[in-house]
Amino acid sequence: MNEQIKIRQMDDQDAISVQNLIQDLANFEKCPNEVNTSYSDVQLSLSQGLIKGIVAINLVEEVIGMAIFFPYYSTWNGKTLYLEDFYVRPEYRSHGVGQLLFDEYINQAKAFGAKMLKWQVLDWNVEAKKFYLKNGARFFPGWENGIIKL
């Protein structure tokens, strides 16, 4: 199936499709009411370069997966590309779509000159953890994520 899938840069015209995938991801992560962004927020963030991303599209040009990322600086490792959201619609999973997206994310990180890739994964998402481990990831027990919503 993945020969029928194309990976391309996300642009602001993808904002509605991407926002729908963001909501699908929130539903999957069991927090459907936590999404506080709109498609116009996504569109503006893309057009301003605040976030970057890639999308997987099928033969009819439908967005079926995404990877949203942004650069930041790690004081221990230097240039880093943070993977904020990574999602493939359920009916396209186990067909190589996620691997195509992840490979392109890695390619873009290398082109950016990143020394590290970083992301979060929920502790109960065993399939995602297996995927990341298969791709060479390490997890660091003992580190907790902190957030403050403003």
Secondary structure, DSSP 4 states (H G I P E B T S, - for coil): -GGG-EEEE--GGGHHHHHHHHHHHHHHTT-TT-----HHHHHHHHHTTSSEEEEEE-TT--EEEEEEEEEEEETTTEEEEEEEEEEE-GGGTTTTHHHHHHHHHHHHHHHHT-SEEEE---TT-HHHHHHHHHTT----TT--------
